[in-house]
Amino acid sequence: MKLLLIICLIGCTMADVVILNNETNFKSKRPGRCARVCTGSTGRGKTTWINYHDGDGIWTKVDISKCGFKNIPTITTSLEGTASHWTVHGTSAVYFGTATSFRVYIYRKYLKKEHASGNWNWNVEWVAIGYRC
């Protein structure tokens, strides 16, 4: 009986997530039970950076499909790395957000994907909050 109580105390707690509003005015049938917080990172040395067409920046697409969102979540991002990420613009700007992915564009004069993928080890860290049902 004591073991069951201990297991329940550890595993039976529920997190409280409240979504006051969202970008698409999506209405969940059960907002209290359907709210989800999902977080992740593109990973140091694993991020697929793409050079922006004008030669002054890079971008990456972040896959959030495993979160299981039914609508476009609210997404917050940060650029993490070992060098020079404090010198750029766009680290928290989310583009083309959907329930399954989003993009981040990073600007700095003469910035190339080789900089971010090399010794700088840049990656996108993110938190998304939305509905799963």
N, CA, C and O atoms as a Tinker XYZ file with bonds, in Angstrom:
   532  protein
     1  N      0.812000   -1.185000    0.000000    73     2
     2  CA     0.000000    0.000000    0.000000    64     1     3
     3  C      0.865000    1.261000    0.000000    63     2     4     5
     4  O      0.579000    2.214000   -0.724000    81     3
     5  N      1.934000    1.262000    0.823000    73     3     6
     6  CA     2.814000    2.420000    0.871000    64     5     7
     7  C      3.507000    2.642000   -0.467000    63     6     8     9
     8  O      3.677000    3.782000   -0.899000    81     7
     9  N      3.911000    1.542000   -1.131000    73     7    10
    10  CA     4.564000    1.644000   -2.429000    64     9    11
    11  C      3.629000    2.258000   -3.462000    63    10    12    13
    12  O      4.055000    3.101000   -4.251000    81    11
    13  N      2.374000    1.854000   -3.471000    73    11    14
    14  CA     1.387000    2.407000   -4.386000    64    13    15
    15  C      1.201000    3.892000   -4.137000    63    14    16    17
    16  O      1.095000    4.661000   -5.092000    81    15
    17  N      1.158000    4.309000   -2.907000    73    15    18
    18  CA     1.012000    5.716000   -2.559000    64    17    19
    19  C      2.212000    6.514000   -3.038000    63    18    20    21
    20  O      2.039000    7.606000   -3.580000    81    19
    21  N      3.407000    6.009000   -2.858000    73    19    22
    22  CA     4.623000    6.698000   -3.303000    64    21    23
    23  C      4.630000    6.820000   -4.827000    63    22    24    25
    24  O      4.953000    7.884000   -5.356000    81    23
    25  N      4.282000    5.758000   -5.534000    73    23    26
    26  CA     4.243000    5.801000   -6.992000    64    25    27
    27  C      3.218000    6.822000   -7.466000    63    26    28    29
    28  O      3.478000    7.579000   -8.401000    81    27
    29  N      2.059000    6.843000   -6.827000    73    27    30
    30  CA     1.028000    7.799000   -7.208000    64    29    31
    31  C      1.473000    9.232000   -6.927000    63    30    32    33
    32  O      1.204000   10.125000   -7.731000    81    31
    33  N      2.140000    9.467000   -5.814000    73    31    34
    34  CA     2.620000   10.815000   -5.506000    64    33    35
    35  C      3.644000   11.285000   -6.542000    63    34    36    37
    36  O      3.696000   12.471000   -6.869000    81    35
    37  N      4.449000   10.370000   -7.051000    73    35    38
    38  CA     5.447000   10.731000   -8.055000    64    37    39
    39  C      4.817000   10.879000   -9.434000    63    38    40    41
    40  O      5.119000   11.835000  -10.147000    81    39
    41  N      3.951000    9.953000   -9.820000    73    39    42
    42  CA     3.449000    9.911000  -11.181000    64    41    43
    43  C      2.067000   10.471000  -11.411000    63    42    44    45
    44  O      1.670000   10.618000  -12.568000    81    43
    45  N      1.319000   10.789000  -10.393000    73    43    46
    46  CA    -0.070000   11.208000  -10.568000    64    45    47
    47  C     -0.256000   12.723000  -10.565000    63    46    48    49
    48  O     -1.388000   13.198000  -10.653000    81    47
    49  N      0.795000   13.467000  -10.467000    73    47    50
    50  CA     0.661000   14.922000  -10.458000    64    49    51
    51  C      0.349000   15.414000  -11.863000    63    50    52    53
    52  O      0.827000   14.838000  -12.841000    81    51
    53  N     -0.433000   16.454000  -11.972000    73    51    54
    54  CA    -0.803000   17.036000  -13.253000    64    53    55
    55  C     -0.221000   18.440000  -13.341000    63    54    56    57
    56  O     -0.287000   19.204000  -12.378000    81    55
    57  N      0.343000   18.775000  -14.482000    73    55    58
    58  CA     0.845000   20.120000  -14.702000    64    57    59
    59  C     -0.316000   21.029000  -15.072000    63    58    60    61
    60  O     -1.271000   20.589000  -15.713000    81    59
    61  N     -0.244000   22.256000  -14.686000    73    59    62
    62  CA    -1.290000   23.222000  -14.987000    64    61    63
    63  C     -0.829000   24.099000  -16.138000    63    62    64    65
    64  O      0.116000   24.875000  -15.987000    81    63
    65  N     -1.483000   23.985000  -17.281000    73    63    66
    66  CA    -1.189000   24.815000  -18.446000    64    65    67
    67  C     -2.469000   25.542000  -18.818000    63    66    68    69
    68  O     -3.500000   24.912000  -19.057000    81    67
    69  N     -2.407000   26.850000  -18.866000    73    67    70
    70  CA    -3.565000   27.657000  -19.233000    64    69    71
    71  C     -3.190000   28.493000  -20.448000    63    70    72    73
    72  O     -2.207000   29.233000  -20.422000    81    71
    73  N     -3.980000   28.371000  -21.512000    73    71    74
    74  CA    -3.763000   29.172000  -22.720000    64    73    75
    75  C     -4.883000   30.204000  -22.768000    63    74    76    77
    76  O     -6.046000   29.848000  -22.960000    81    75
    77  N     -4.545000   31.475000  -22.598000    73    75    78
    78  CA    -5.550000   32.532000  -22.564000    64    77    79
    79  C     -6.110000   32.832000  -23.946000    63    78    80    81
    80  O     -7.310000   33.058000  -24.098000    81    79
    81  N     -5.243000   32.835000  -24.955000    73    79    82
    82  CA    -5.682000   33.033000  -26.332000    64    81    83
    83  C     -4.583000   32.546000  -27.260000    63    82    84    85
    84  O     -3.469000   32.264000  -26.818000    81    83
    85  N     -4.897000   32.448000  -28.547000    73    83    86
    86  CA    -3.907000   32.011000  -29.521000    64    85    87
    87  C     -4.106000   32.768000  -30.815000    63    86    88    89
    88  O     -5.102000   33.473000  -30.983000    81    87
    89  N     -3.165000   32.625000  -31.728000    73    87    90
    90  CA    -3.170000   33.413000  -32.964000    64    89    91
    91  C     -4.335000   33.104000  -33.892000    63    90    92    93
    92  O     -4.783000   33.991000  -34.617000    81    91
    93  N     -4.834000   31.887000  -33.893000    73    91    94
    94  CA    -5.871000   31.483000  -34.837000    64    93    95
    95  C     -7.253000   31.375000  -34.210000    63    94    96    97
    96  O     -8.206000   30.980000  -34.883000    81    95
    97  N     -7.378000   31.720000  -32.928000    73    95    98
    98  CA    -8.637000   31.588000  -32.194000    64    97    99
    99  C     -9.183000   30.164000  -32.228000    63    98   100   101
   100  O    -10.395000   29.950000  -32.222000    81    99
   101  N     -8.271000   29.197000  -32.262000    73    99   102
   102  CA    -8.646000   27.783000  -32.215000    64   101   103
   103  C     -9.336000   27.510000  -30.892000    63   102   104   105
   104  O     -8.850000   27.918000  -29.837000    81   103
   105  N    -10.455000   26.829000  -30.944000    73   103   106
   106  CA   -11.202000   26.495000  -29.734000    64   105   107
   107  C    -11.097000   25.000000  -29.475000    63   106   108   109
   108  O    -11.581000   24.187000  -30.263000    81   107
   109  N    -10.472000   24.649000  -28.384000    73   107   110
   110  CA   -10.358000   23.254000  -27.995000    64   109   111
   111  C    -11.639000   22.806000  -27.315000    63   110   112   113
   112  O    -12.276000   23.584000  -26.604000    81   111
   113  N    -12.018000   21.554000  -27.532000    73   111   114
   114  CA   -13.215000   21.013000  -26.880000    64   113   115
   115  C    -12.993000   20.841000  -25.378000    63   114   116   117
   116  O    -13.932000   20.940000  -24.589000    81   115
   117  N    -11.745000   20.584000  -24.993000    73   115   118
   118  CA   -11.389000   20.383000  -23.583000    64   117   119
   119  C    -10.097000   21.148000  -23.293000    63   118   120   121
   120  O     -9.042000   20.528000  -23.156000    81   119
   121  N    -10.152000   22.475000  -23.195000    73   119   122
   122  CA    -8.919000   23.262000  -23.081000    64   121   123
   123  C     -8.015000   22.878000  -21.912000    63   122   124   125
   124  O     -6.792000   22.912000  -22.050000    81   123
   125  N     -8.577000   22.523000  -20.790000    73   123   126
   126  CA    -7.758000   22.161000  -19.638000    64   125   127
   127  C     -6.976000   20.872000  -19.847000    63   126   128   129
   128  O     -5.848000   20.749000  -19.370000    81   127
   129  N     -7.557000   19.919000  -20.547000    73   127   130
   130  CA    -6.911000   18.628000  -20.769000    64   129   131
   131  C     -6.119000   18.574000  -22.069000    63   130   132   133
   132  O     -5.294000   17.680000  -22.257000    81   131
   133  N     -6.360000   19.511000  -22.953000    73   131   134
   134  CA    -5.734000   19.452000  -24.281000    64   133   135
   135  C     -4.536000   20.384000  -24.444000    63   134   136   137
   136  O     -3.822000   20.304000  -25.444000    81   135
   137  N     -4.311000   21.260000  -23.478000    73   135   138
   138  CA    -3.173000   22.181000  -23.572000    64   137   139
   139  C     -1.871000   21.396000  -23.458000    63   138   140   141
   140  O     -1.760000   20.463000  -22.662000    81   139
   141  N     -0.891000   21.788000  -24.264000    73   139   142
   142  CA     0.393000   21.067000  -24.268000    64   141   143
   143  C      1.544000   22.065000  -24.358000    63   142   144   145
   144  O      1.489000   23.044000  -25.102000    81   143
   145  N      2.580000   21.788000  -23.582000    73   143   146
   146  CA     3.848000   22.492000  -23.694000    64   145   147
   147  C      4.844000   21.493000  -24.275000    63   146   148   149
   148  O      5.016000   20.393000  -23.748000    81   147
   149  N      5.488000   21.882000  -25.351000    73   147   150
   150  CA     6.457000   21.015000  -26.012000    64   149   151
   151  C      7.720000   21.840000  -26.235000    63   150   152   153
   152  O      7.638000   23.000000  -26.638000    81   151
   153  N      8.867000   21.262000  -25.982000    73   151   154
   154  CA    10.116000   22.014000  -26.109000    64   153   155
   155  C     11.197000   21.145000  -26.734000    63   154   156   157
   156  O     11.136000   19.917000  -26.684000    81   155
   157  N     12.184000   21.806000  -27.324000    73   155   158
   158  CA    13.259000   21.043000  -27.940000    64   157   159
   159  C     14.398000   21.923000  -28.424000    63   158   160   161
   160  O     14.440000   23.126000  -28.167000    81   159
   161  N     15.310000   21.291000  -29.125000    73   159   162
   162  CA    16.484000   21.957000  -29.681000    64   161   163
   163  C     16.828000   21.289000  -31.008000    63   162   164   165
   164  O     16.640000   20.084000  -31.174000    81   163
   165  N     17.329000   22.075000  -31.942000    73   163   166
   166  CA    17.780000   21.482000  -33.200000    64   165   167
   167  C     19.115000   20.777000  -33.010000    63   166   168   169
   168  O     19.515000   19.987000  -33.865000    81   167
   169  N     19.806000   21.042000  -31.919000    73   167   170
   170  CA    21.014000   20.314000  -31.540000    64   169   171
   171  C     22.310000   20.890000  -32.080000    63   170   172   173
   172  O     22.419000   21.222000  -33.260000    81   171
   173  N     23.276000   20.998000  -31.204000    73   171   174
   174  CA    24.617000   21.456000  -31.614000    64   173   175
   175  C     25.203000   20.474000  -32.618000    63   174   176   177
   176  O     25.221000   19.265000  -32.390000    81   175
   177  N     25.679000   21.010000  -33.723000    73   175   178
   178  CA    26.279000   20.179000  -34.750000    64   177   179
   179  C     25.272000   19.378000  -35.562000    63   178   180   181
   180  O     25.662000   18.621000  -36.451000    81   179
   181  N     23.977000   19.531000  -35.272000    73   179   182
   182  CA    22.938000   18.781000  -35.980000    64   181   183
   183  C     21.980000   19.674000  -36.747000    63   182   184   185
   184  O     21.155000   19.172000  -37.509000    81   183
   185  N     22.068000   20.979000  -36.568000    73   183   186
   186  CA    21.149000   21.909000  -37.212000    64   185   187
   187  C     21.493000   22.056000  -38.689000    63   186   188   189
   188  O     22.653000   22.259000  -39.047000    81   187
   189  N     20.491000   21.952000  -39.530000    73   187   190
   190  CA    20.681000   22.119000  -40.971000    64   189   191
   191  C     20.468000   23.589000  -41.328000    63   190   192   193
   192  O     19.336000   24.025000  -41.533000    81   191
   193  N     21.545000   24.336000  -41.400000    73   191   194
   194  CA    21.484000   25.749000  -41.761000    64   193   195
   195  C     21.549000   25.879000  -43.274000    63   194   196   197
   196  O     22.267000   25.133000  -43.939000    81   195
   197  N     20.795000   26.831000  -43.817000    73   195   198
   198  CA    20.764000   27.090000  -45.255000    64   197   199
   199  C     21.121000   28.555000  -45.466000    63   198   200   201
   200  O     20.600000   29.428000  -44.773000    81   199
   201  N     22.011000   28.830000  -46.425000    73   199   202
   202  CA    22.379000   30.211000  -46.724000    64   201   203
   203  C     21.184000   30.952000  -47.312000    63   202   204   205
   204  O     20.485000   30.434000  -48.182000    81   203
   205  N     20.960000   32.172000  -46.824000    73   203   206
   206  CA    19.904000   33.018000  -47.374000    64   205   207
   207  C     20.342000   33.496000  -48.750000    63   206   208   209
   208  O     21.538000   33.670000  -48.987000    81   207
   209  N     19.408000   33.708000  -49.654000    73   207   210
   210  CA    19.735000   33.972000  -51.060000    64   209   211
   211  C     20.567000   35.227000  -51.308000    63   210   212   213
   212  O     21.259000   35.295000  -52.323000    81   211
   213  N     20.528000   36.222000  -50.422000    73   211   214
   214  CA    21.310000   37.443000  -50.673000    64   213   215
   215  C     22.716000   37.388000  -50.085000    63   214   216   217
   216  O     23.486000   38.335000  -50.244000    81   215
   217  N     23.061000   36.298000  -49.412000    73   215   218
   218  CA    24.415000   36.124000  -48.886000    64   217   219
   219  C     24.679000   36.734000  -47.529000    63   218   220   221
   220  O     25.805000   36.666000  -47.037000    81   219
   221  N     23.674000   37.328000  -46.909000    73   219   222
   222  CA    23.852000   37.952000  -45.603000    64   221   223
   223  C     22.958000   37.318000  -44.553000    63   222   224   225
   224  O     22.211000   38.019000  -43.869000    81   223
   225  N     23.023000   36.029000  -44.419000    73   223   226
   226  CA    22.220000   35.383000  -43.405000    64   225   227
   227  C     21.990000   33.920000  -43.701000    63   226   228   229
   228  O     22.389000   33.399000  -44.743000    81   227
   229  N     21.332000   33.270000  -42.749000    73   227   230
   230  CA    21.041000   31.845000  -42.842000    64   229   231
   231  C     19.646000   31.594000  -42.281000    63   230   232   233
   232  O     19.066000   32.459000  -41.625000    81   231
   233  N     19.123000   30.418000  -42.540000    73   231   234
   234  CA    17.843000   30.030000  -41.958000    64   233   235
   235  C     17.802000   28.530000  -41.756000    63   234   236   237
   236  O     18.595000   27.783000  -42.330000    81   235
   237  N     16.852000   28.101000  -40.921000    73   235   238
   238  CA    16.628000   26.679000  -40.704000    64   237   239
   239  C     15.145000   26.437000  -40.470000    63   238   240   241
   240  O     14.431000   27.305000  -39.969000    81   239
   241  N     14.701000   25.258000  -40.837000    73   239   242
   242  CA    13.324000   24.838000  -40.585000    64   241   243
   243  C     13.350000   23.877000  -39.399000    63   242   244   245
   244  O     14.143000   22.936000  -39.362000    81   243
   245  N     12.476000   24.129000  -38.439000    73   243   246
   246  CA    12.425000   23.325000  -37.216000    64   245   247
   247  C     11.173000   22.446000  -37.246000    63   246   248   249
   248  O     10.059000   22.946000  -37.408000    81   247
   249  N     11.362000   21.159000  -37.093000    73   247   250
   250  CA    10.271000   20.188000  -37.102000    64   249   251
   251  C      9.716000   20.029000  -35.688000    63   250   252   253
   252  O     10.434000   19.636000  -34.769000    81   251
   253  N      8.426000   20.341000  -35.527000    73   251   254
   254  CA     7.768000   20.164000  -34.228000    64   253   255
   255  C      6.597000   19.186000  -34.351000    63   254   256   257
   256  O      5.702000   19.180000  -33.506000    81   255
   257  N      6.603000   18.375000  -35.380000    73   255   258
   258  CA     5.475000   17.475000  -35.658000    64   257   259
   259  C      5.227000   16.467000  -34.532000    63   258   260   261
   260  O      4.086000   16.054000  -34.320000    81   259
   261  N      6.260000   16.071000  -33.821000    73   259   262
   262  CA     6.090000   15.097000  -32.734000    64   261   263
   263  C      5.336000   15.673000  -31.538000    63   262   264   265
   264  O      4.935000   14.932000  -30.640000    81   263
   265  N      5.144000   16.992000  -31.525000    73   263   266
   266  CA     4.369000   17.607000  -30.434000    64   265   267
   267  C      2.888000   17.282000  -30.549000    63   266   268   269
   268  O      2.184000   17.274000  -29.539000    81   267
   269  N      2.403000   17.016000  -31.743000    73   267   270
   270  CA     1.009000   16.644000  -31.943000    64   269   271
   271  C      0.014000   17.781000  -31.833000    63   270   272   273
   272  O     -1.130000   17.554000  -31.438000    81   271
   273  N      0.413000   18.999000  -32.169000    73   271   274
   274  CA    -0.499000   20.135000  -32.087000    64   273   275
   275  C     -1.578000   20.055000  -33.159000    63   274   276   277
   276  O     -1.334000   19.573000  -34.266000    81   275
   277  N     -2.783000   20.535000  -32.819000    73   275   278
   278  CA    -3.903000   20.594000  -33.761000    64   277   279
   279  C     -4.020000   21.972000  -34.403000    63   278   280   281
   280  O     -4.751000   22.146000  -35.378000    81   279
   281  N     -3.313000   22.935000  -33.866000    73   279   282
   282  CA    -3.339000   24.294000  -34.393000    64   281   283
   283  C     -1.920000   24.858000  -34.342000    63   282   284   285
   284  O     -0.996000   24.191000  -33.877000    81   283
   285  N     -1.757000   26.073000  -34.815000    73   283   286
   286  CA    -0.442000   26.724000  -34.747000    64   285   287
   287  C     -0.196000   27.118000  -33.290000    63   286   288   289
   288  O     -0.952000   27.914000  -32.733000    81   287
   289  N      0.839000   26.579000  -32.673000    73   287   290
   290  CA     1.109000   26.931000  -31.271000    64   289   291
   291  C      1.793000   28.291000  -31.157000    63   290   292   293
   292  O      2.258000   28.848000  -32.152000    81   291
   293  N      1.847000   28.807000  -29.963000    73   291   294
   294  CA     2.667000   29.978000  -29.678000    64   293   295
   295  C      4.089000   29.469000  -29.494000    63   294   296   297
   296  O      4.339000   28.585000  -28.675000    81   295
   297  N      5.027000   30.038000  -30.268000    73   295   298
   298  CA     6.400000   29.535000  -30.297000    64   297   299
   299  C      7.361000   30.622000  -29.842000    63   298   300   301
   300  O      7.291000   31.759000  -30.310000    81   299
   301  N      8.248000   30.275000  -28.939000    73   299   302
   302  CA     9.313000   31.168000  -28.487000    64   301   303
   303  C     10.638000   30.491000  -28.797000    63   302   304   305
   304  O     10.809000   29.300000  -28.533000    81   303
   305  N     11.586000   31.255000  -29.362000    73   303   306
   306  CA    12.865000   30.667000  -29.760000    64   305   307
   307  C     14.038000   31.439000  -29.175000    63   306   308   309
   308  O     13.919000   32.589000  -28.755000    81   307
   309  N     15.164000   30.761000  -29.168000    73   307   310
   310  CA    16.422000   31.359000  -28.755000    64   309   311
   311  C     17.534000   30.696000  -29.555000    63   310   312   313
   312  O     17.445000   29.513000  -29.884000    81   311
   313  N     18.572000   31.446000  -29.866000    73   311   314
   314  CA    19.729000   30.901000  -30.574000    64   313   315
   315  C     20.799000   30.583000  -29.539000    63   314   316   317
   316  O     21.200000   31.449000  -28.762000    81   315
   317  N     21.259000   29.335000  -29.532000    73   315   318
   318  CA    22.261000   28.886000  -28.564000    64   317   319
   319  C     23.499000   28.460000  -29.326000    63   318   320   321
   320  O     23.399000   27.961000  -30.447000    81   319
   321  N     24.664000   28.652000  -28.730000    73   319   322
   322  CA    25.907000   28.245000  -29.372000    64   321   323
   323  C     27.104000   28.536000  -28.499000    63   322   324   325
   324  O     26.968000   28.838000  -27.313000    81   323
   325  N     28.289000   28.441000  -29.099000    73   323   326
   326  CA    29.515000   28.659000  -28.335000    64   325   327
   327  C     30.206000   29.974000  -28.677000    63   326   328   329
   328  O     31.129000   30.381000  -27.972000    81   327
   329  N     29.772000   30.651000  -29.754000    73   327   330
   330  CA    30.425000   31.918000  -30.115000    64   329   331
   331  C     29.565000   32.738000  -31.071000    63   330   332   333
   332  O     28.861000   32.191000  -31.920000    81   331
   333  N     29.633000   34.047000  -30.919000    73   331   334
   334  CA    29.132000   35.055000  -31.857000    64   333   335
   335  C     27.620000   35.110000  -32.059000    63   334   336   337
   336  O     27.165000   35.896000  -32.890000    81   335
   337  N     26.834000   34.338000  -31.362000    73   335   338
   338  CA    25.393000   34.417000  -31.564000    64   337   339
   339  C     24.797000   35.696000  -30.981000    63   338   340   341
   340  O     23.655000   36.034000  -31.292000    81   339
   341  N     25.526000   36.394000  -30.165000    73   339   342
   342  CA    25.056000   37.666000  -29.622000    64   341   343
   343  C     25.140000   38.784000  -30.659000    63   342   344   345
   344  O     24.596000   39.865000  -30.433000    81   343
   345  N     25.800000   38.556000  -31.776000    73   343   346
   346  CA    26.027000   39.604000  -32.777000    64   345   347
   347  C     24.987000   39.617000  -33.895000    63   346   348   349
   348  O     25.108000   40.419000  -34.821000    81   347
   349  N     23.978000   38.765000  -33.840000    73   347   350
   350  CA    23.047000   38.618000  -34.950000    64   349   351
   351  C     21.652000   39.154000  -34.628000    63   350   352   353
   352  O     21.342000   39.486000  -33.484000    81   351
   353  N     20.827000   39.226000  -35.664000    73   351   354
   354  CA    19.431000   39.651000  -35.536000    64   353   355
   355  C     18.522000   38.501000  -35.970000    63   354   356   357
   356  O     18.894000   37.698000  -36.826000    81   355
   357  N     17.339000   38.426000  -35.381000    73   355   358
   358  CA    16.336000   37.460000  -35.807000    64   357   359
   359  C     16.228000   36.217000  -34.953000    63   358   360   361
   360  O     15.495000   35.290000  -35.298000    81   359
   361  N     16.937000   36.182000  -33.860000    73   359   362
   362  CA    16.986000   34.952000  -33.067000    64   361   363
   363  C     15.639000   34.554000  -32.467000    63   362   364   365
   364  O     15.430000   33.382000  -32.154000    81   363
   365  N     14.735000   35.495000  -32.305000    73   363   366
   366  CA    13.436000   35.162000  -31.715000    64   365   367
   367  C     12.279000   35.385000  -32.691000    63   366   368   369
   368  O     11.116000   35.355000  -32.290000    81   367
   369  N     12.592000   35.607000  -33.963000    73   367   370
   370  CA    11.557000   35.842000  -34.971000    64   369   371
   371  C     11.160000   34.521000  -35.626000    63   370   372   373
   372  O     11.980000   33.863000  -36.266000    81   371
   373  N      9.890000   34.141000  -35.457000    73   371   374
   374  CA     9.372000   32.893000  -36.006000    64   373   375
   375  C      8.664000   33.197000  -37.322000    63   374   376   377
   376  O      7.830000   34.100000  -37.390000    81   375
   377  N      8.998000   32.440000  -38.368000    73   375   378
   378  CA     8.369000   32.592000  -39.681000    64   377   379
   379  C      7.689000   31.296000  -40.096000    63   378   380   381
   380  O      8.136000   30.205000  -39.740000    81   379
   381  N      6.606000   31.426000  -40.853000    73   379   382
   382  CA     5.902000   30.285000  -41.452000    64   381   383
   383  C      5.533000   29.215000  -40.429000    63   382   384   385
   384  O      5.681000   28.021000  -40.689000    81   383
   385  N      5.056000   29.646000  -39.272000    73   383   386
   386  CA     4.664000   28.701000  -38.230000    64   385   387
   387  C      3.429000   27.905000  -38.621000    63   386   388   389
   388  O      2.447000   28.461000  -39.112000    81   387
   389  N      3.487000   26.607000  -38.399000    73   387   390
   390  CA     2.351000   25.714000  -38.589000    64   389   391
   391  C      2.269000   24.807000  -37.364000    63   390   392   393
   392  O      3.042000   24.960000  -36.418000    81   391
   393  N      1.342000   23.876000  -37.386000    73   391   394
   394  CA     1.226000   22.922000  -36.285000    64   393   395
   395  C      2.382000   21.928000  -36.279000    63   394   396   397
   396  O      2.580000   21.214000  -35.296000    81   395
   397  N      3.159000   21.878000  -37.385000    73   395   398
   398  CA     4.215000   20.870000  -37.494000    64   397   399
   399  C      5.619000   21.425000  -37.694000    63   398   400   401
   400  O      6.591000   20.678000  -37.584000    81   399
   401  N      5.750000   22.718000  -37.986000    73   399   402
   402  CA     7.091000   23.273000  -38.215000    64   401   403
   403  C      7.079000   24.796000  -38.172000    63   402   404   405
   404  O      6.023000   25.428000  -38.151000    81   403
   405  N      8.278000   25.366000  -38.160000    73   403   406
   406  CA     8.459000   26.809000  -38.292000    64   405   407
   407  C      9.882000   27.065000  -38.790000    63   406   408   409
   408  O     10.724000   26.167000  -38.787000    81   407
   409  N     10.134000   28.300000  -39.216000    73   407   410
   410  CA    11.474000   28.693000  -39.658000    64   409   411
   411  C     12.005000   29.839000  -38.814000    63   410   412   413
   412  O     11.248000   30.636000  -38.260000    81   411
   413  N     13.335000   29.900000  -38.732000    73   411   414
   414  CA    14.031000   31.013000  -38.086000    64   413   415
   415  C     15.076000   31.522000  -39.071000    63   414   416   417
   416  O     15.879000   30.749000  -39.595000    81   415
   417  N     15.060000   32.829000  -39.316000    73   415   418
   418  CA    16.041000   33.477000  -40.187000    64   417   419
   419  C     16.986000   34.290000  -39.325000    63   418   420   421
   420  O     16.548000   35.060000  -38.470000    81   419
   421  N     18.282000   34.123000  -39.546000    73   419   422
   422  CA    19.303000   34.822000  -38.770000    64   421   423
   423  C     20.075000   35.739000  -39.710000    63   422   424   425
   424  O     20.577000   35.301000  -40.745000    81   423
   425  N     20.166000   37.021000  -39.339000    73   423   426
   426  CA    20.853000   37.996000  -40.183000    64   425   427
   427  C     22.125000   38.512000  -39.531000    63   426   428   429
   428  O     22.147000   38.840000  -38.344000    81   427
   429  N     23.169000   38.576000  -40.320000    73   427   430
   430  CA    24.403000   39.293000  -40.016000    64   429   431
   431  C     25.145000   39.440000  -41.336000    63   430   432   433
   432  O     25.173000   38.511000  -42.142000    81   431
   433  N     25.731000   40.573000  -41.554000    73   431   434
   434  CA    26.466000   40.822000  -42.795000    64   433   435
   435  C     27.504000   39.722000  -43.010000    63   434   436   437
   436  O     28.288000   39.418000  -42.111000    81   435
   437  N     27.505000   39.133000  -44.193000    73   435   438
   438  CA    28.444000   38.093000  -44.633000    64   437   439
   439  C     28.309000   36.762000  -43.874000    63   438   440   441
   440  O     29.210000   35.925000  -43.940000    81   439
   441  N     27.211000   36.560000  -43.166000    73   439   442
   442  CA    27.020000   35.309000  -42.429000    64   441   443
   443  C     26.722000   34.155000  -43.385000    63   442   444   445
   444  O     25.872000   34.281000  -44.267000    81   443
   445  N     27.406000   33.055000  -43.216000    73   443   446
   446  CA    27.216000   31.844000  -44.019000    64   445   447
   447  C     26.968000   30.654000  -43.107000    63   446   448   449
   448  O     27.322000   30.678000  -41.928000    81   447
   449  N     26.355000   29.612000  -43.661000    73   447   450
   450  CA    26.045000   28.420000  -42.860000    64   449   451
   451  C     27.295000   27.770000  -42.285000    63   450   452   453
   452  O     27.229000   27.125000  -41.238000    81   451
   453  N     28.420000   27.928000  -42.948000    73   451   454
   454  CA    29.676000   27.348000  -42.452000    64   453   455
   455  C     30.087000   27.934000  -41.102000    63   454   456   457
   456  O     30.701000   27.252000  -40.282000    81   455
   457  N     29.740000   29.214000  -40.878000    73   455   458
   458  CA    30.036000   29.835000  -39.581000    64   457   459
   459  C     29.216000   29.166000  -38.472000    63   458   460   461
   460  O     29.756000   28.760000  -37.443000    81   459
   461  N     27.908000   29.060000  -38.701000    73   459   462
   462  CA    27.002000   28.534000  -37.679000    64   461   463
   463  C     27.229000   27.055000  -37.410000    63   462   464   465
   464  O     27.154000   26.606000  -36.266000    81   463
   465  N     27.504000   26.303000  -38.463000    73   463   466
   466  CA    27.684000   24.856000  -38.317000    64   465   467
   467  C     29.085000   24.480000  -37.851000    63   466   468   469
   468  O     29.299000   23.377000  -37.349000    81   467
   469  N     30.036000   25.393000  -38.017000    73   467   470
   470  CA    31.420000   25.097000  -37.652000    64   469   471
   471  C     31.669000   25.263000  -36.170000    63   470   472   473
   472  O     30.939000   24.714000  -35.345000    81   471
   473  N     32.685000   26.010000  -35.834000    73   471   474
   474  CA    33.097000   26.178000  -34.436000    64   473   475
   475  C     32.069000   26.899000  -33.571000    63   474   476   477
   476  O     32.131000   26.821000  -32.344000    81   475
   477  N     31.120000   27.601000  -34.199000    73   475   478
   478  CA    30.144000   28.344000  -33.405000    64   477   479
   479  C     29.050000   27.440000  -32.829000    63   478   480   481
   480  O     28.426000   27.804000  -31.833000    81   479
   481  N     28.805000   26.291000  -33.419000    73   479   482
   482  CA    27.827000   25.312000  -32.900000    64   481   483
   483  C     26.443000   25.895000  -32.621000    63   482   484   485
   484  O     25.851000   25.613000  -31.579000    81   483
   485  N     25.932000   26.696000  -33.532000    73   483   486
   486  CA    24.623000   27.303000  -33.306000    64   485   487
   487  C     23.506000   26.283000  -33.436000    63   486   488   489
   488  O     23.566000   25.378000  -34.269000    81   487
   489  N     22.483000   26.441000  -32.600000    73   487   490
   490  CA    21.262000   25.658000  -32.705000    64   489   491
   491  C     20.098000   26.459000  -32.160000    63   490   492   493
   492  O     20.280000   27.383000  -31.367000    81   491
   493  N     18.914000   26.099000  -32.588000    73   491   494
   494  CA    17.698000   26.789000  -32.158000    64   493   495
   495  C     17.076000   26.006000  -31.004000    63   494   496   497
   496  O     16.803000   24.812000  -31.120000    81   495
   497  N     16.862000   26.693000  -29.908000    73   495   498
   498  CA    16.140000   26.124000  -28.777000    64   497   499
   499  C     14.758000   26.759000  -28.775000    63   498   500   501
   500  O     14.622000   27.958000  -29.014000    81   499
   501  N     13.733000   25.958000  -28.507000    73   499   502
   502  CA    12.367000   26.461000  -28.657000    64   501   503
   503  C     11.418000   25.863000  -27.627000    63   502   504   505
   504  O     11.636000   24.784000  -27.076000    81   503
   505  N     10.337000   26.637000  -27.396000    73   503   506
   506  CA     9.234000   26.196000  -26.567000    64   505   507
   507  C      7.961000   26.524000  -27.341000    63   506   508   509
   508  O      7.793000   27.648000  -27.815000    81   507
   509  N      7.069000   25.551000  -27.469000    73   507   510
   510  CA     5.789000   25.762000  -28.155000    64   509   511
   511  C      4.660000   25.371000  -27.210000    63   510   512   513
   512  O      4.735000   24.372000  -26.496000    81   511
   513  N      3.609000   26.193000  -27.229000    73   511   514
   514  CA     2.442000   25.957000  -26.370000    64   513   515
   515  C      1.202000   26.012000  -27.250000    63   514   516   517
   516  O      0.966000   27.006000  -27.937000    81   515
   517  N      0.409000   24.942000  -27.230000    73   515   518
   518  CA    -0.797000   24.895000  -28.052000    64   517   519
   519  C     -1.716000   23.780000  -27.599000    63   518   520   521
   520  O     -1.587000   23.254000  -26.494000    81   519
   521  N     -2.650000   23.428000  -28.475000    73   519   522
   522  CA    -3.618000   22.380000  -28.165000    64   521   523
   523  C     -3.321000   21.108000  -28.938000    63   522   524   525
   524  O     -2.945000   21.157000  -30.110000    81   523
   525  N     -3.492000   19.970000  -28.279000    73   523   526
   526  CA    -3.319000   18.674000  -28.921000    64   525   527
   527  C     -4.645000   18.013000  -29.254000    63   526   528   529
   528  O     -4.670000   16.977000  -29.919000    81   527
   529  N     -5.745000   18.596000  -28.801000    73   527   530
   530  CA    -7.073000   18.077000  -29.131000    64   529   531
   531  C     -8.109000   19.198000  -29.056000    63   530   532
   532  O     -9.292000   18.962000  -29.301000    81   531
